Amino acid sequence: MTETENKRRYPRVRVPKNALVAWKNGSQKFVSPVENLALGGLFIRTKDPLNAGTMLQLVFNTPQGQVRVRAVVRNVKAGEGMGVAIVSMEQEDRGRLDQWLKKLSTQDHAVETRG
């Protein structure tokens, strides 16, 4: 069953303005700001987003420690960025991400996304 843009499994939260994600596709490595984040995915701000369907490896820091995930580009906004879906992560990474998201959501960072 395909998730529609308006029906997300996990609520997105806005992250602090200084939140960055390191990501790579093959041998190309980048660092970009994160707009919003959820257990199921995130929106990465980049002027040169990759094509939908591209697999990525992501690393970002949380107050609980580093989180590493594998993700796939789901949607692209030309010149703005890309929405990526997390496809796999270790249990420890999921725990760190979940703790950070819970902390952020209690700080009134919850956002309504337009897709």
The first five atom37 places (N, CA, C, CB, O) and aatype in JSON, in Angstrom:
{
  "aatype": [12, 16, 6, 16, 6, 2, 11, 1, 1, 18, 14, 1, 19, 1, 19, 14, 11, 2, 0, 10, 19, 0, 17, 11, 2, 7, 15, 5, 11, 13, 19, 15, 14, 19, 6, 2, 10, 0, 10, 7, 7, 10, 13, 9, 1, 16, 11, 3, 14, 10, 2, 0, 7, 16, 12, 10, 5, 10, 19, 13, 2, 16, 14, 5, 7, 5, 19, 1, 19, 1, 0, 19, 19, 1, 2, 19, 11, 0, 7, 6, 7, 12, 7, 19, 0, 9, 19, 15, 12, 6, 5, 6, 3, 1, 7, 1, 10, 3, 5, 17, 10, 11, 11, 10, 15, 16, 5, 3, 8, 0, 19, 6, 16, 1, 7],
  "atom_mask": [
    [1, 1, 1, 1, 1],
    [1, 1, 1, 1, 1],
    [1, 1, 1, 1, 1],
    [1, 1, 1, 1, 1],
    [1, 1, 1, 1, 1],
    [1, 1, 1, 1, 1],
    [1, 1, 1, 1, 1],
    [1, 1, 1, 1, 1],
    [1, 1, 1, 1, 1],
    [1, 1, 1, 1, 1],
    [1, 1, 1, 1, 1],
    [1, 1, 1, 1, 1],
    [1, 1, 1, 1, 1],
    [1, 1, 1, 1, 1],
    [1, 1, 1, 1, 1],
    [1, 1, 1, 1, 1],
    [1, 1, 1, 1, 1],
    [1, 1, 1, 1, 1],
    [1, 1, 1, 1, 1],
    [1, 1, 1, 1, 1],
    [1, 1, 1, 1, 1],
    [1, 1, 1, 1, 1],
    [1, 1, 1, 1, 1],
    [1, 1, 1, 1, 1],
    [1, 1, 1, 1, 1],
    [1, 1, 1, 0, 1],
    [1, 1, 1, 1, 1],
    [1, 1, 1, 1, 1],
    [1, 1, 1, 1, 1],
    [1, 1, 1, 1, 1],
    [1, 1, 1, 1, 1],
    [1, 1, 1, 1, 1],
    [1, 1, 1, 1, 1],
    [1, 1, 1, 1, 1],
    [1, 1, 1, 1, 1],
    [1, 1, 1, 1, 1],
    [1, 1, 1, 1, 1],
    [1, 1, 1, 1, 1],
    [1, 1, 1, 1, 1],
    [1, 1, 1, 0, 1],
    [1, 1, 1, 0, 1],
    [1, 1, 1, 1, 1],
    [1, 1, 1, 1, 1],
    [1, 1, 1, 1, 1],
    [1, 1, 1, 1, 1],
    [1, 1, 1, 1, 1],
    [1, 1, 1, 1, 1],
    [1, 1, 1, 1, 1],
    [1, 1, 1, 1, 1],
    [1, 1, 1, 1, 1],
    [1, 1, 1, 1, 1],
    [1, 1, 1, 1, 1],
    [1, 1, 1, 0, 1],
    [1, 1, 1, 1, 1],
    [1, 1, 1, 1, 1],
    [1, 1, 1, 1, 1],
    [1, 1, 1, 1, 1],
    [1, 1, 1, 1, 1],
    [1, 1, 1, 1, 1],
    [1, 1, 1, 1, 1],
    [1, 1, 1, 1, 1],
    [1, 1, 1, 1, 1],
    [1, 1, 1, 1, 1],
    [1, 1, 1, 1, 1],
    [1, 1, 1, 0, 1],
    [1, 1, 1, 1, 1],
    [1, 1, 1, 1, 1],
    [1, 1, 1, 1, 1],
    [1, 1, 1, 1, 1],
    [1, 1, 1, 1, 1],
    [1, 1, 1, 1, 1],
    [1, 1, 1, 1, 1],
    [1, 1, 1, 1, 1],
    [1, 1, 1, 1, 1],
    [1, 1, 1, 1, 1],
    [1, 1, 1, 1, 1],
    [1, 1, 1, 1, 1],
    [1, 1, 1, 1, 1],
    [1, 1, 1, 0, 1],
    [1, 1, 1, 1, 1],
    [1, 1, 1, 0, 1],
    [1, 1, 1, 1, 1],
    [1, 1, 1, 0, 1],
    [1, 1, 1, 1, 1],
    [1, 1, 1, 1, 1],
    [1, 1, 1, 1, 1],
    [1, 1, 1, 1, 1],
    [1, 1, 1, 1, 1],
    [1, 1, 1, 1, 1],
    [1, 1, 1, 1, 1],
    [1, 1, 1, 1, 1],
    [1, 1, 1, 1, 1],
    [1, 1, 1, 1, 1],
    [1, 1, 1, 1, 1],
    [1, 1, 1, 0, 1],
    [1, 1, 1, 1, 1],
    [1, 1, 1, 1, 1],
    [1, 1, 1, 1, 1],
    [1, 1, 1, 1, 1],
    [1, 1, 1, 1, 1],
    [1, 1, 1, 1, 1],
    [1, 1, 1, 1, 1],
    [1, 1, 1, 1, 1],
    [1, 1, 1, 1, 1],
    [1, 1, 1, 1, 1],
    [1, 1, 1, 1, 1],
    [1, 1, 1, 1, 1],
    [1, 1, 1, 1, 1],
    [1, 1, 1, 1, 1],
    [1, 1, 1, 1, 1],
    [1, 1, 1, 1, 1],
    [1, 1, 1, 1, 1],
    [1, 1, 1, 1, 1],
    [1, 1, 1, 1, 1],
    [1, 1, 1, 0, 1]
  ],
  "atom_positions": [
    [[0.85, -1.18, 0.0], [0.0, 0.0, 0.0], [0.89, 1.24, 0.0], [-0.96, 0.0, 1.23], [1.79, 1.36, 0.83]],
    [[0.64, 2.15, -0.91], [1.44, 3.35, -1.05], [0.92, 4.46, -0.14], [1.46, 3.82, -2.5], [-0.29, 4.7, -0.06]],
    [[1.85, 5.13, 0.55], [1.45, 6.25, 1.39], [1.24, 7.47, 0.53], [2.52, 6.53, 2.48], [2.07, 7.76, -0.33]],
    [[0.17, 8.18, 0.72], [-0.04, 9.43, -0.01], [0.66, 10.54, 0.74], [-1.55, 9.74, -0.18], [1.01, 10.4, 1.91]],
    [[0.86, 11.64, 0.05], [1.59, 12.75, 0.66], [0.88, 13.3, 1.89], [1.79, 13.85, -0.34], [1.53, 13.79, 2.81]],
    [[-0.45, 13.22, 1.92], [-1.2, 13.79, 3.03], [-1.41, 12.81, 4.18], [-2.52, 14.28, 2.55], [-1.9, 13.21, 5.24]],
    [[-1.07, 11.57, 4.0], [-1.27, 10.56, 5.05], [0.08, 9.96, 5.42], [-2.27, 9.46, 4.59], [0.5, 8.96, 4.83]],
    [[0.73, 10.54, 6.38], [2.03, 10.06, 6.81], [1.86, 9.12, 7.99], [2.97, 11.23, 7.18], [0.99, 9.31, 8.84]],
    [[2.69, 8.11, 8.02], [2.66, 7.15, 9.13], [3.17, 7.81, 10.42], [3.52, 5.91, 8.8], [2.65, 7.55, 11.5]],
    [[4.19, 8.66, 10.28], [4.79, 9.32, 11.45], [4.69, 10.83, 11.27], [6.28, 8.89, 11.64], [4.95, 11.35, 10.19]],
    [[4.31, 11.55, 12.33], [4.22, 13.01, 12.22], [5.6, 13.65, 12.04], [3.53, 13.59, 13.46], [6.58, 13.23, 12.66]],
    [[5.65, 14.65, 11.2], [6.9, 15.38, 10.99], [7.03, 16.47, 12.04], [6.96, 15.99, 9.55], [6.04, 17.05, 12.47]],
    [[8.26, 16.73, 12.44], [8.53, 17.83, 13.36], [9.59, 18.73, 12.74], [8.98, 17.31, 14.75], [10.48, 18.27, 12.04]],
    [[9.47, 20.0, 13.02], [10.48, 20.95, 12.56], [11.7, 20.81, 13.47], [9.93, 22.43, 12.57], [11.57, 20.72, 14.69]],
    [[12.86, 20.79, 12.87], [14.1, 20.64, 13.63], [14.75, 22.0, 13.82], [15.07, 19.66, 12.92], [14.39, 22.95, 13.12]],
    [[15.7, 22.13, 14.76], [16.39, 23.41, 14.94], [17.03, 23.86, 13.62], [17.47, 23.29, 16.04], [17.44, 23.04, 12.8]],
    [[17.11, 25.17, 13.42], [17.61, 25.72, 12.16], [19.03, 25.27, 11.83], [17.57, 27.23, 12.22], [19.42, 25.26, 10.66]],
    [[19.8, 24.9, 12.83], [21.19, 24.49, 12.58], [21.33, 22.99, 12.34], [22.07, 24.9, 13.76], [22.45, 22.48, 12.24]],
    [[20.21, 22.26, 12.25], [20.27, 20.81, 12.04], [20.74, 20.51, 10.62], [18.89, 20.16, 12.31], [20.18, 21.02, 9.65]],
    [[21.75, 19.67, 10.52], [22.31, 19.29, 9.23], [22.3, 17.79, 9.08], [23.74, 19.83, 9.09], [22.28, 17.05, 10.06]],
    [[22.31, 17.33, 7.83], [22.44, 15.91, 7.53], [23.58, 15.75, 6.53], [21.1, 15.32, 6.97], [23.68, 16.5, 5.56]],
    [[24.43, 14.78, 6.78], [25.46, 14.4, 5.81], [24.85, 13.26, 5.01], [26.83, 13.98, 6.51], [24.29, 12.32, 5.57]],
    [[24.97, 13.33, 3.69], [24.38, 12.3, 2.86], [25.28, 11.99, 1.69], [23.0, 12.71, 2.37], [26.03, 12.84, 1.21]],
    [[25.2, 10.75, 1.25], [26.01, 10.38, 0.1], [25.25, 9.46, -0.83], [27.31, 9.72, 0.55], [24.38, 8.69, -0.44]],
    [[25.62, 9.6, -2.08], [25.08, 8.78, -3.15], [26.3, 8.29, -3.92], [24.06, 9.59, -4.09], [26.94, 9.06, -4.64]],
    [[26.61, 7.01, -3.77], [27.84, 6.5, -4.37], [29.04, 7.15, -3.71], [0.0, 0.0, 0.0], [29.18, 7.11, -2.49]],
    [[29.9, 7.77, -4.51], [31.09, 8.42, -3.95], [30.88, 9.91, -3.7], [32.27, 8.23, -4.88], [31.76, 10.57, -3.15]],
    [[29.72, 10.45, -4.1], [29.44, 11.86, -3.89], [28.94, 12.09, -2.47], [28.41, 12.38, -4.92], [28.03, 11.4, -2.0]],
    [[29.55, 13.07, -1.78], [29.16, 13.37, -0.4], [28.71, 14.82, -0.29], [30.33, 13.1, 0.58], [29.28, 15.71, -0.92]],
    [[27.68, 15.04, 0.53], [27.09, 16.37, 0.7], [26.71, 16.58, 2.16], [25.85, 16.54, -0.22], [26.55, 15.63, 2.92]],
    [[26.56, 17.86, 2.54], [26.0, 18.22, 3.84], [24.95, 19.29, 3.56], [27.11, 18.74, 4.85], [25.22, 20.28, 2.88]],
    [[23.73, 19.08, 4.09], [22.62, 19.99, 3.81], [21.78, 20.21, 5.06], [21.75, 19.44, 2.68], [21.77, 19.39, 5.97]],
    [[21.06, 21.34, 5.09], [20.12, 21.58, 6.19], [18.91, 20.65, 6.1], [19.67, 23.04, 6.19], [18.51, 20.23, 5.01]],
    [[18.34, 20.34, 7.25], [17.12, 19.53, 7.34], [15.97, 20.48, 7.66], [17.25, 18.4, 8.42], [16.08, 21.3, 8.57]],
    [[14.87, 20.36, 6.92], [13.71, 21.21, 7.18], [12.79, 20.58, 8.22], [12.93, 21.46, 5.9], [12.38, 21.23, 9.18]],
    [[12.47, 19.3, 8.02], [11.64, 18.59, 8.99], [12.01, 17.13, 8.97], [10.13, 18.78, 8.68], [12.68, 16.65, 8.06]],
    [[11.57, 16.43, 10.01], [12.04, 15.08, 10.24], [10.96, 14.24, 10.92], [13.33, 15.09, 11.08], [10.16, 14.76, 11.7]],
    [[10.96, 12.95, 10.62], [10.06, 11.99, 11.25], [10.77, 10.65, 11.29], [8.68, 11.9, 10.5], [11.82, 10.48, 10.67]],
    [[10.19, 9.69, 12.0], [10.77, 8.35, 12.0], [10.76, 7.74, 10.6], [10.0, 7.44, 12.97], [11.57, 6.87, 10.29]],
    [[9.84, 8.2, 9.76], [9.73, 7.64, 8.42], [10.47, 8.38, 7.33], [0.0, 0.0, 0.0], [10.6, 7.86, 6.22]],
    [[10.96, 9.6, 7.61], [11.65, 10.34, 6.57], [11.96, 11.77, 6.96], [0.0, 0.0, 0.0], [11.74, 12.18, 8.1]],
    [[12.48, 12.52, 6.0], [12.86, 13.9, 6.25], [12.88, 14.67, 4.95], [14.21, 13.98, 6.94], [12.88, 14.09, 3.86]],
    [[12.9, 16.0, 5.07], [13.05, 16.86, 3.9], [14.42, 17.52, 3.99], [11.91, 17.94, 3.8], [14.73, 18.2, 4.97]],
    [[15.22, 17.3, 2.96], [16.59, 17.82, 2.89], [16.6, 19.02, 1.96], [17.6, 16.72, 2.41], [16.17, 18.92, 0.81]],
    [[17.08, 20.15, 2.45], [17.21, 21.36, 1.63], [18.48, 21.25, 0.79], [17.23, 22.64, 2.53], [19.58, 21.12, 1.33]],
    [[18.33, 21.3, -0.53], [19.47, 21.31, -1.44], [19.03, 21.92, -2.76], [20.05, 19.87, -1.64], [17.92, 21.66, -3.23]],
    [[19.88, 22.74, -3.37], [19.55, 23.35, -4.66], [19.6, 22.33, -5.78], [20.51, 24.5, -4.95], [19.01, 22.54, -6.84]],
    [[20.31, 21.22, -5.56], [20.46, 20.19, -6.59], [19.97, 18.83, -6.07], [21.92, 20.08, -7.05], [20.78, 17.94, -5.82]],
    [[18.66, 18.67, -5.91], [18.15, 17.38, -5.41], [18.38, 16.27, -6.43], [16.64, 17.49, -5.08], [18.47, 16.51, -7.63]],
    [[18.47, 15.06, -5.92], [18.64, 13.89, -6.77], [17.28, 13.42, -7.3], [19.35, 12.75, -6.01], [16.24, 13.87, -6.82]],
    [[17.31, 12.54, -8.26], [16.07, 12.02, -8.85], [15.32, 11.12, -7.88], [16.37, 11.27, -10.14], [15.93, 10.43, -7.06]],
    [[13.99, 11.12, -7.99], [13.18, 10.2, -7.21], [13.63, 8.78, -7.5], [11.65, 10.38, -7.52], [13.93, 8.42, -8.64]],
    [[13.67, 7.97, -6.44], [14.11, 6.58, -6.56], [15.58, 6.36, -6.24], [0.0, 0.0, 0.0], [16.02, 5.22, -6.13]],
    [[16.35, 7.44, -6.09], [17.77, 7.33, -5.78], [17.98, 6.91, -4.33], [18.49, 8.67, -6.06], [17.36, 7.47, -3.43]],
    [[18.83, 5.93, -4.11], [19.16, 5.47, -2.75], [20.27, 6.34, -2.17], [19.59, 3.97, -2.76], [21.2, 6.73, -2.87]],
    [[20.15, 6.64, -0.87], [21.12, 7.48, -0.16], [21.5, 6.84, 1.17], [20.55, 8.88, 0.08], [20.76, 6.03, 1.72]],
    [[22.66, 7.22, 1.67], [23.04, 6.92, 3.04], [23.1, 8.26, 3.75], [24.41, 6.14, 3.13], [23.7, 9.21, 3.25]],
    [[22.48, 8.34, 4.94], [22.42, 9.59, 5.7], [23.03, 9.41, 7.08], [20.97, 10.07, 5.82], [22.94, 8.34, 7.67]],
    [[23.64, 10.48, 7.57], [24.15, 10.51, 8.94], [23.81, 11.89, 9.51], [25.7, 10.23, 8.99], [24.1, 12.91, 8.89]],
    [[23.19, 11.9, 10.7], [22.98, 13.18, 11.37], [23.15, 12.99, 12.87], [21.58, 13.74, 11.04], [23.03, 11.89, 13.41]],
    [[23.43, 14.11, 13.52], [23.66, 14.09, 14.96], [22.4, 14.51, 15.7], [24.83, 15.02, 15.34], [21.68, 15.42, 15.29]],
    [[22.14, 13.81, 16.79], [21.07, 14.17, 17.7], [21.7, 14.36, 19.07], [19.93, 13.07, 17.73], [22.85, 13.95, 19.27]],
    [[21.0, 14.96, 20.02], [21.56, 15.07, 21.37], [21.86, 13.68, 21.97], [20.59, 15.84, 22.28], [22.7, 13.57, 22.87]],
    [[21.19, 12.65, 21.49], [21.39, 11.29, 22.0], [22.53, 10.56, 21.28], [20.1, 10.49, 21.87], [22.91, 9.46, 21.68]],
    [[23.07, 11.16, 20.23], [24.16, 10.53, 19.48], [23.88, 10.5, 17.99], [0.0, 0.0, 0.0], [22.83, 10.95, 17.52]],
    [[24.83, 9.96, 17.26], [24.74, 9.9, 15.81], [23.71, 8.87, 15.33], [26.11, 9.57, 15.22], [23.56, 7.8, 15.92]],
    [[23.0, 9.21, 14.25], [22.01, 8.32, 13.65], [22.4, 8.09, 12.19], [20.56, 8.91, 13.76], [22.65, 9.04, 11.44]],
    [[22.46, 6.82, 11.8], [22.76, 6.44, 10.41], [21.57, 5.69, 9.84], [24.06, 5.56, 10.32], [21.02, 4.79, 10.48]],
    [[21.17, 6.09, 8.63], [20.03, 5.44, 7.98], [20.29, 5.28, 6.49], [18.74, 6.24, 8.21], [21.13, 5.97, 5.91]],
    [[19.56, 4.36, 5.88], [19.49, 4.26, 4.43], [18.14, 4.82, 4.04], [19.68, 2.77, 3.92], [17.14, 4.58, 4.72]],
    [[18.12, 5.58, 2.95], [16.88, 6.24, 2.54], [16.77, 6.25, 1.02], [16.83, 7.67, 3.1], [17.75, 6.02, 0.3]],
    [[15.56, 6.54, 0.54], [15.3, 6.66, -0.89], [14.6, 8.0, -1.13], [14.45, 5.46, -1.41], [13.73, 8.4, -0.36]],
    [[14.98, 8.67, -2.21], [14.33, 9.93, -2.57], [12.91, 9.62, -3.05], [15.14, 10.7, -3.68], [12.72, 8.82, -3.97]],
    [[11.92, 10.24, -2.41], [10.52, 10.01, -2.77], [9.94, 11.14, -3.62], [9.68, 9.86, -1.51], [9.22, 10.89, -4.59]],
    [[10.26, 12.38, -3.26], [9.77, 13.49, -4.07], [10.82, 14.58, -4.14], [8.45, 14.04, -3.51], [11.66, 14.7, -3.25]],
    [[10.75, 15.35, -5.2], [11.75, 16.37, -5.48], [11.06, 17.7, -5.74], [12.62, 15.96, -6.69], [10.07, 17.77, -6.47]],
    [[11.59, 18.75, -5.13], [11.14, 20.11, -5.41], [12.34, 20.82, -6.02], [10.59, 20.86, -4.11], [13.28, 21.18, -5.31]],
    [[12.32, 21.01, -7.32], [13.45, 21.58, -8.05], [13.94, 22.87, -7.4], [13.07, 21.84, -9.52], [13.14, 23.77, -7.12]],
    [[15.22, 22.95, -7.16], [15.83, 24.14, -6.58], [15.6, 24.3, -5.09], [0.0, 0.0, 0.0], [16.16, 25.22, -4.49]],
    [[14.79, 23.43, -4.46], [14.48, 23.55, -3.04], [15.0, 22.39, -2.21], [12.99, 23.66, -2.86], [15.6, 22.59, -1.15]],
    [[14.77, 21.17, -2.7], [15.22, 20.02, -1.92], [14.49, 18.75, -2.3], [0.0, 0.0, 0.0], [13.86, 18.65, -3.35]],
    [[14.6, 17.77, -1.39], [14.01, 16.46, -1.67], [13.48, 15.83, -0.39], [15.03, 15.53, -2.34], [14.08, 15.93, 0.68]],
    [[12.34, 15.19, -0.54], [11.76, 14.41, 0.54], [12.29, 12.99, 0.41], [0.0, 0.0, 0.0], [12.19, 12.38, -0.65]],
    [[12.84, 12.47, 1.5], [13.38, 11.11, 1.46], [12.69, 10.25, 2.5], [14.91, 11.13, 1.7], [12.33, 10.72, 3.58]],
    [[12.49, 9.0, 2.15], [11.88, 8.03, 3.06], [12.98, 7.14, 3.61], [10.79, 7.18, 2.33], [13.82, 6.64, 2.87]],
    [[12.96, 6.95, 4.92], [13.93, 6.05, 5.56], [13.5, 4.63, 5.26], [14.03, 6.31, 7.11], [12.35, 4.24, 5.52]],
    [[14.43, 3.84, 4.71], [14.09, 2.46, 4.38], [14.71, 1.46, 5.35], [14.55, 2.14, 2.97], [14.21, 0.35, 5.5]],
    [[15.8, 1.85, 6.02], [16.37, 0.95, 7.04], [17.28, 1.72, 7.99], [17.14, -0.19, 6.38], [17.9, 2.71, 7.62]],
    [[17.35, 1.21, 9.23], [18.27, 1.73, 10.24], [18.38, 0.7, 11.35], [17.78, 3.11, 10.81], [17.49, -0.11, 11.55]],
    [[19.49, 0.76, 12.05], [19.69, -0.14, 13.17], [18.75, 0.25, 14.31], [21.17, -0.12, 13.65], [18.31, 1.4, 14.4]],
    [[18.44, -0.71, 15.17], [17.54, -0.46, 16.29], [18.04, 0.66, 17.2], [17.35, -1.75, 17.1], [17.24, 1.46, 17.69]],
    [[19.34, 0.71, 17.43], [19.92, 1.76, 18.29], [19.71, 3.14, 17.67], [21.43, 1.5, 18.53], [19.41, 4.11, 18.37]],
    [[19.88, 3.22, 16.34], [19.68, 4.5, 15.65], [18.21, 4.92, 15.74], [20.12, 4.4, 14.17], [17.91, 6.09, 15.96]],
    [[17.32, 3.97, 15.57], [15.89, 4.26, 15.67], [15.55, 4.78, 17.06], [15.05, 3.01, 15.35], [14.76, 5.72, 17.19]],
    [[16.12, 4.19, 18.09], [15.88, 4.64, 19.46], [16.36, 6.06, 19.68], [0.0, 0.0, 0.0], [15.67, 6.86, 20.31]],
    [[17.55, 6.39, 19.18], [18.08, 7.76, 19.33], [17.21, 8.76, 18.58], [19.54, 7.84, 18.82], [16.9, 9.84, 19.09]],
    [[16.81, 8.4, 17.36], [15.97, 9.29, 16.57], [14.61, 9.48, 17.25], [15.78, 8.73, 15.16], [14.12, 10.61, 17.33]],
    [[14.02, 8.42, 17.72], [12.72, 8.49, 18.39], [12.78, 9.4, 19.62], [12.24, 7.09, 18.78], [11.89, 10.22, 19.83]],
    [[13.83, 9.25, 20.43], [13.98, 10.09, 21.63], [14.07, 11.56, 21.25], [15.21, 9.68, 22.43], [13.45, 12.41, 21.89]],
    [[14.86, 11.88, 20.21], [15.03, 13.27, 19.79], [13.71, 13.83, 19.27], [16.13, 13.38, 18.71], [13.34, 14.96, 19.6]],
    [[12.99, 13.06, 18.46], [11.72, 13.53, 17.92], [10.71, 13.79, 19.02], [11.17, 12.51, 16.93], [9.96, 14.76, 18.96]],
    [[10.69, 12.92, 20.03], [9.76, 13.14, 21.15], [10.11, 14.43, 21.89], [9.8, 11.95, 22.13], [9.22, 15.18, 22.28]],
    [[11.39, 14.68, 22.07], [11.82, 15.91, 22.74], [11.44, 17.14, 21.91], [13.34, 15.88, 22.99], [10.94, 18.12, 22.45]],
    [[11.68, 17.07, 20.6], [11.34, 18.2, 19.73], [9.84, 18.45, 19.68], [11.86, 17.95, 18.32], [9.4, 19.6, 19.68]],
    [[9.05, 17.38, 19.65], [7.59, 17.56, 19.55], [7.01, 18.18, 20.81], [6.92, 16.21, 19.27], [5.98, 18.84, 20.75]],
    [[7.65, 17.97, 21.96], [7.17, 18.6, 23.19], [7.59, 20.06, 23.27], [7.68, 17.84, 24.4], [7.11, 20.8, 24.13]],
    [[8.5, 20.47, 22.38], [8.95, 21.87, 22.35], [8.18, 22.68, 21.31], [10.45, 21.93, 22.05], [8.63, 23.75, 20.9]],
    [[7.01, 22.15, 20.88], [6.13, 22.85, 19.95], [6.79, 23.07, 18.59], [5.71, 24.18, 20.54], [6.66, 24.14, 18.0]],
    [[7.5, 22.04, 18.1], [8.09, 22.13, 16.76], [7.24, 21.39, 15.74], [9.51, 21.56, 16.76], [7.61, 21.33, 14.57]],
    [[6.09, 20.83, 16.15], [5.27, 20.06, 15.23], [4.85, 20.93, 14.05], [4.03, 19.47, 15.95], [4.53, 22.11, 14.23]],
    [[4.85, 20.35, 12.87], [4.51, 21.11, 11.67], [3.46, 20.39, 10.86], [5.75, 21.37, 10.82], [3.33, 19.16, 10.93]],
    [[2.73, 21.17, 10.1], [1.82, 20.63, 9.1], [2.62, 20.7, 7.81], [0.43, 21.42, 9.02], [3.11, 21.77, 7.45]],
    [[2.74, 19.59, 7.1], [3.49, 19.62, 5.84], [2.53, 19.68, 4.68], [4.41, 18.41, 5.71], [1.41, 19.15, 4.75]],
    [[2.97, 20.31, 3.63], [2.14, 20.44, 2.45], [2.47, 19.38, 1.43], [2.29, 21.81, 1.84], [2.03, 19.46, 0.28]],
    [[3.24, 18.37, 1.83], [3.53, 17.28, 0.92], [4.94, 17.17, 0.52], [0.0, 0.0, 0.0], [5.3, 16.28, -0.25]]
  ]
}
